Amino acid sequence: MASDESIKCAACPNHVCPDRAAYKEHCDTAWHKFNLNQRMMGNQVLSEEEFSAKAGAGAAKDPGNKDRKVEAASVKAEEETPSGQVRICVAFNQYGEKWSHKFLVPVNSTIWDLKRAMIRFDSPEEDLVSFSLKRGMLRMAHFDTLDQNETFDFQWVGPEEGQRLLDRDRQRKERDDAEAAERDRRRQEAEEANARQLEEKLRQQEEAGRRKAEAELREQQQQQQQQ
């Protein structure tokens, strides 16, 4: 019977960890990572026995074959992307098996939005932070925006490392937003100062014109009096 401190894994069938430390160790297992991928893609998860059999068969069938191509690993140009959306291909590589899945998200969606689209709507946030998306060797920050079709690689990082990366990305976004707001403030102040300078210049020009007109008028009046 499960204790009050026990944690039932949401990804692995009928697996209960006695405490948080055991659950943390379980999250680092190949079985959990495989089932998490399966769950996010809406596929059938495996029991520990089924996974062991599958992993053993996969290794015997294709040991270390690096030349296998990821099916649909890149977004094909001939695939028409609906207006206002981008097509994102995410490539997975797990235990000798490679596959990909494509997602349509609105233009200017963030990586965070894309990750939400990748997992089941009822998945815990721990699932959301437990993986990263990479373009080559570069990890995509959670708040990077998507304005064109892209291909990313899936990378499992675990809930604790994932939360650390998310916190770091949030801090960077807050800093970037603050710097952008400061730039906007300075630009607005400069525009207002330029507007005031232009207004003052026009006022001075109008004043000079008025004085000139008055001087010419006085000169004409003096000439008329002399005549």
Number of C-alpha atoms within 10 A of each C-alpha: 6 11 10 8 9 15 17 15 15 16 23 21 14 10 16 18 18 16 15 12 11 13 17 14 11 18 19 14 10 16 21 24 21 19 22 23 22 16 20 19 14 12 11 10 19 18 17 17 10 11 17 14 11 14 19 11 14 15 14 11 12 13 11 11 11 8 6 11 10 14 12 15 19 17 15 11 8 6 8 9 13 11 8 11 18 21 23 20 21 23 22 18 13 15 16 17 15 14 14 19 15 17 14 16 20 16 16 15 16 19 18 20 17 19 18 17 15 19 20 14 9 6 14 11 12 13 21 21 23 21 22 24 22 17 13 10 7 10 15 18 20 22 16 15 16 20 16 12 18 15 21 21 19 19 16 17 16 19 19 13 15 19 18 12 20 19 13 14 17 15 12 14 16 12 12 12 12 12 12 12 12 12 12 12 12 12 12 12 12 12 12 12 12 12 12 12 12 12 12 12 12 12 12 12 12 12 12 12 12 12 12 12 12 12 12 12 12 12 12 12 12 11 10 9 8 7 6
